[in-house]
Amino acid sequence: MGEDAGAIQLTADEMAPAVEDVHNAGRKVSIHAESALGVAAALRAGVDFVEHCNSLTPDLAAEMARRGVYKVTTLSFFYGVASQEPGPDVPAEYIRNARRVTAEAFEAQAGAPHRRVVRGGHRRRRALRSA
């Protein structure tokens, strides 16, 4: 939720060699992607898990389902920030961004066809072991 939560840090072309190396070692790859652009890049790179997916579109959710990619939600943090009121410790802009992210995420999840969703740390570890 920094200054530009939609900005991606690595392109698909930059991620793909690392993803390939990890897969060649027999391991799964998890990428942190908050925006639709980040999720799309992660899918093109061939990841197995996408963490956050806060602005997931129905098309990207369908693509994740088609590829068997797990979605690891992390909305509790954003929901907690969004439920606060602005004050000296929590700037109004930070709360506005959290409310936007939470609303977009819940809207995107409402009708998304994605079926491989992991919520919570212990479930994620279990999914990672069985995937």
Secondary structure, DSSP 8 states (H G I E B T S, - for coil): --TTTT--SS-HHHHHHHHHHHHHTT---EEEE-SHHHHHHHHHHT-SEEEE-TT--HHHHHHHHHHT-EEEE-HHHHHHHHTS---SSS-HHHHHHHHHHHHHHHHHHHS-----EEESHHHHHHHHHH-
